[in-house]
Amino acid sequence: AVVSTQSTGGREGAISLWKDGRRLKTTKVESTGFCSFDIADNDRHCYVGLDERAKICCLDIDTFETIRTILPSDSNKRGLCWSLKAKENLLYLGFESGDLVVFDTRLHTRQLLDLKLHNEIITAMDVRGDQVITASPDNTIKVTSIVGVPRTNEEIPAPSDTSCPVQGQTLHTIPMKCQGTSRVAVREDNRLLAASGWDGGLRLFSRKKYNFLALVPAHDPEAICDMTLDNNHVICSGRDKKISFWTFY
């Protein structure tokens, strides 16, 4: 198995795996770049949102073969999966409809939660502990707590058990002054939230009370496509064909 894998994805649907700066392999999926993907399950699987409505594909990292497909309930009403995060056996999916759907991928794939969070597309998502941070062109970032998730295999209900104790509650709603957010990320120490806007601005918030801290004009308007937050450093890339590096104290 591939260990400590980095991954990149292109608009043409190509997903590449890297290690130590060397490309290991590339595959192409039915995605035009609007859908997200994530490496999970101890670098054994890659979950990819497909162009076909609401469908998620799970790929084996070693072979890039499809292991299974995941389809949420009422899939014909969701649209594409624009945001996807895999954390600790849970798969978080953000859809065009503004819905957040959570699956447990252990033993059997089970839908745990279905929440209407936004009025428009969930364009960005990050997960920290039991909290999910989502963003949308409806000019909001929302922080939602997910509780009641089974933590051990023994706690996972059988497929025939339709009851589910998992619940979600929105804790904070952060108003945004830009018409859309491409990425949100929480720093590892859990003290800083960064959001890259469609207007090219990089916004920083405290995680304690979500107070606004700073606005950095990182790129040209409608420029920021991706953003990575690492300790005190932020890396942004945009449609202006530039990559910017920022340090915060």
C-alpha positions, 0 to 999 in steps of 0.5 A: 500500500502507498503510505503518506500519499499526496494527491492532486486533481485536474479539471479534466478528471485526472487524479494523481498520487505523489510521494516525495515529489514523485508521481506514482500513478494517475487515473481518470474518472468521470469528473470535470473538476467540479467534484471533490476527492479525498484519500482515506482509510489509512491511504488505502482508498480514494473517494471521488465525486462523479459527474453522475448525480450525487454518485460517489466512487471509492477507488483502491489506491493500489489498483485504482479499481472501483471498490464500490459506489455510494449513493445517498437517499433522494439522490435525484434531488441533490445535484453534484457532490461539490465538497467531500471530506473523509475523516476517521471512517466517516465520509462527509458530502456537500451537494449542489442542493446545500445538503450535508450527508454523512456516511459511515464507511466501516463494515457496511456503508451506512448513511448516518445524517442528512442536513439542509445547511445552505440555500445554495451549493456547498462549495467548501468544507473542512472537518475538525473533531466533531465539527464540520465547517461549510461554505456556500455562495449564500454568503455564509460559513457555517460551523455544525456539530455532529454528535452520536457517531458510532466510535467502535465497530461494535457500536455500528447498527446492523443494516436492518436497523433504521434507527440512527442516533446521529444528529447535527446542530449549527453552532455558528453562522459567519456572514461573508461579504464576498459572493462565494468561498472556494476553500475553508481550512482550520489550522492544526492548533484549532485556533485559526479559520481561513477562507478563500473568497471568489473575490480573491480575498483571503479572510482569517477568523479566530476559532474561539469566537469566530471574530474577523481578524484580517482580509488579505488581497491574495489574488485578482478578483475571482482568482482563488481556486485552492488554498492550503493552511499549514501552521502559520503559512497559507498557500493560495493558487488562482486563475490568475496563474499565480501561487502566493505564500503568506505567513501570519504571526 
